[in-house]
Amino acid sequence: MIVESLLIPILNNVAGKLVDSGVEKLRSSHEVNVLRDISRSRLLREISLNVEVSKLLYAKRGSVASLEECKFKVLEDLMEGTLPLDYLLNHARLSDPVVAMLGQDKSEKIKNKNFAKWTNSISSEVDLATRLWHRWRVFQIRNVHKDLGSGNPAYIRFLMGSLQASLMGK
């Protein structure tokens, strides 16, 4: 892809700067800020599409099918990338509306009480993206090995919606 071919030289340059000029200098560099904006924008587009696809399929085909067509290429690229996630996603505390969405502030009435318990340790976008990635990979493995059961696809949809809200600045 054109965007990826443009990002590789930027990533190599940024990685070189990380070694040469120190972490804090790099975190505020123009190149990292541009890469951060690009990464967040791509991730938001991917997650937003996945949220819509999962809603459509959930209504017609049920819980497991609602995730089978979702793609997590951008999230995978971020998880396996050169730069630490906290350079590309917010490592500061999640916004109050997203904390409420996760049910951590006890004001939001979420349907599944386990979700609030399971997300209790999530405090940043980095944590949220990482948890989504882990649950997605486990879902894929469970989907291949049918004898393991499907797990909880609703939890993955819940995490996608929460990450989407955070990336949108809510």
C-alpha positions as CSV (number, residue, x, y, z in Angstrom):
1,M,0.0,0.0,0.0
2,I,1.1,3.5,-0.7
3,V,0.6,4.7,2.9
4,E,2.6,1.8,4.3
5,S,5.4,2.4,1.9
6,L,5.5,6.0,3.0
7,L,5.5,5.0,6.7
8,I,8.4,2.6,6.5
9,P,11.1,5.3,5.9
10,I,9.5,7.5,8.7
11,L,9.5,4.5,11.1
12,N,13.2,3.8,10.3
13,N,14.0,7.4,10.8
14,V,12.1,7.6,14.1
15,A,13.7,4.4,15.4
16,G,17.2,5.8,14.6
17,K,16.3,9.1,16.4
18,L,15.1,7.1,19.4
19,V,18.6,5.6,19.8
20,D,20.5,8.8,18.9
21,S,18.6,11.5,20.8
22,G,16.8,10.0,23.7
23,V,13.2,9.0,24.5
24,E,11.8,12.3,25.7
25,K,13.1,14.3,22.8
26,L,11.7,11.8,20.4
27,R,8.3,11.7,22.0
28,S,7.8,15.4,21.2
29,S,9.4,15.3,17.8
30,H,7.5,16.4,14.7
31,E,7.9,13.0,13.0
32,V,6.5,11.1,15.9
33,N,3.5,13.5,16.1
34,V,2.8,13.0,12.4
35,L,3.1,9.3,12.8
36,R,0.9,9.4,15.9
37,D,-1.8,11.3,14.0
38,I,-1.6,8.9,11.0
39,S,-1.7,5.8,13.2
40,R,-4.7,7.1,15.3
41,S,-6.6,8.1,12.2
42,R,-6.1,4.7,10.5
43,L,-7.0,2.9,13.7
44,L,-10.1,4.9,14.1
45,R,-11.2,4.1,10.6
46,E,-10.6,0.4,11.1
47,I,-12.4,0.2,14.5
48,S,-15.3,2.3,13.2
49,L,-15.8,0.0,10.3
50,N,-15.5,-3.1,12.5
51,V,-18.2,-1.6,14.9
52,E,-20.6,-1.1,12.0
53,V,-19.9,-4.5,10.5
54,S,-20.3,-6.3,13.8
55,K,-23.7,-4.4,14.4
56,L,-24.9,-5.4,11.0
57,L,-23.9,-9.1,11.3
58,Y,-25.0,-9.4,14.9
59,A,-28.6,-8.4,14.0
60,K,-28.7,-11.0,11.2
61,R,-26.4,-13.8,12.2
62,G,-25.6,-13.7,15.9
63,S,-22.7,-13.1,18.2
64,V,-19.8,-15.1,16.7
65,A,-20.6,-14.2,13.1
66,S,-20.6,-10.5,14.1
67,L,-16.9,-10.7,14.5
68,E,-15.8,-13.1,11.8
69,E,-15.7,-10.4,9.1
70,C,-13.9,-7.8,11.3
71,K,-10.3,-7.0,10.3
72,F,-7.6,-5.7,12.7
73,K,-4.7,-5.1,10.3
74,V,-3.9,-1.6,11.7
75,L,-4.2,-2.8,15.3
76,E,-1.9,-5.7,14.4
77,D,0.6,-3.4,12.8
78,L,0.6,-1.2,15.9
79,M,1.0,-4.2,18.3
80,E,3.9,-5.6,16.3
81,G,5.5,-2.3,15.3
82,T,8.8,-0.8,16.2
83,L,7.7,2.1,18.3
84,P,6.1,1.6,21.8
85,L,2.4,2.0,21.7
86,D,2.5,4.9,24.2
87,Y,4.1,7.0,21.5
88,L,1.2,6.4,19.1
89,L,-1.8,6.2,21.4
90,N,-2.7,8.1,24.5
91,H,-0.9,6.8,27.5
92,A,-2.7,9.3,29.8
93,R,-5.8,8.4,31.7
94,L,-8.9,7.7,29.7
95,S,-11.4,10.5,29.4
96,D,-14.3,10.5,31.9
97,P,-16.9,9.5,29.3
98,V,-14.9,6.5,28.2
99,V,-14.3,5.5,31.9
100,A,-18.1,5.8,32.3
101,M,-18.6,3.7,29.2
102,L,-16.3,1.0,30.6
103,G,-18.5,1.1,33.8
104,Q,-15.5,1.9,36.0
105,D,-17.1,5.0,37.6
106,K,-20.3,3.0,38.5
107,S,-22.5,5.7,37.0
108,E,-23.0,4.0,33.7
109,K,-25.4,1.0,33.7
110,I,-23.8,-1.5,31.4
111,K,-25.6,-4.6,30.4
112,N,-22.9,-7.1,31.4
113,K,-21.6,-6.5,34.9
114,N,-18.5,-8.7,34.1
115,F,-17.4,-6.1,31.6
116,A,-16.8,-3.5,34.3
117,K,-14.9,-6.1,36.3
118,W,-12.8,-7.2,33.3
119,T,-11.9,-3.6,32.3
120,N,-11.1,-2.4,35.8
121,S,-7.3,-2.4,35.1
122,I,-7.7,-0.5,31.9
123,S,-6.6,3.1,32.4
124,S,-5.4,4.3,29.0
125,E,-5.9,4.0,25.3
126,V,-2.8,1.8,25.2
127,D,-4.3,-0.6,27.8
128,L,-7.6,-0.6,25.9
129,A,-6.0,-1.3,22.5
130,T,-3.9,-4.0,24.0
131,R,-6.8,-5.7,25.7
132,L,-8.8,-5.6,22.5
133,W,-5.9,-7.1,20.6
134,H,-5.5,-9.9,23.2
135,R,-9.2,-10.7,23.2
136,W,-9.3,-10.7,19.4
137,R,-6.4,-13.1,19.1
138,V,-8.0,-15.4,21.7
139,F,-11.3,-15.2,19.7
140,Q,-9.5,-16.2,16.5
141,I,-7.9,-19.2,18.2
142,R,-11.2,-20.3,19.7
143,N,-12.9,-19.9,16.3
144,V,-10.4,-22.3,14.7
145,H,-10.5,-24.8,17.6
146,K,-14.3,-25.0,17.9
147,D,-14.0,-27.3,20.9
148,L,-12.8,-24.4,23.0
149,G,-16.1,-22.5,22.6
150,S,-16.4,-19.0,21.3
151,G,-15.6,-17.1,24.5
152,N,-17.4,-13.8,24.8
153,P,-17.7,-12.0,21.4
154,A,-19.9,-9.3,23.0
155,Y,-16.9,-8.3,25.2
156,I,-14.9,-7.7,22.0
157,R,-17.6,-5.6,20.5
158,F,-17.8,-3.7,23.8
159,L,-14.0,-3.0,23.7
160,M,-14.2,-1.9,20.1
161,G,-16.9,0.7,20.9
162,S,-14.9,2.0,23.9
163,L,-11.7,2.3,21.8
164,Q,-13.7,4.0,19.1
165,A,-15.0,6.6,21.6
166,S,-11.6,7.2,23.0
167,L,-10.0,7.7,19.5
168,M,-12.8,10.1,18.6
169,G,-11.9,12.2,21.6
170,K,-15.0,11.5,23.6
